[in-house]
Amino acid sequence: MNKRFILTLWSEWHGEDIETHEVDCSRLDAENTLADMWNGSAAVTAERGRYRAELRERGQRRALSIIS
């Protein structure tokens, strides 16, 4: 079943979200898109904790997945 998810990439350097996407897809597809977003960013080579990627279901505050 498809749901609407919000994918966010946050940067300590910028002090805010630097990339946000809303997608209608399965949770598995949303998780894969989040991983692709993370792997395609500077976060991969940055010091741990400087970036954070989150997957949330639209309308929810609690993250379903976090990469940091």
QUIUR-V665613 format. One record per helix or strand of 3 or more residues. SS is the DSSP state (alpha for helix, beta for strand). FROM is the first residue (numbers start at 1). TO is the last residue. Records with the same first field share a line. If there is no record, write none. Layout:
SS = FROM-TO ; FROM-TO
This chain:
beta = 3-11 ; 16-25 ; 51-57 ; 65-67
alpha = 27-39 ; 42-44
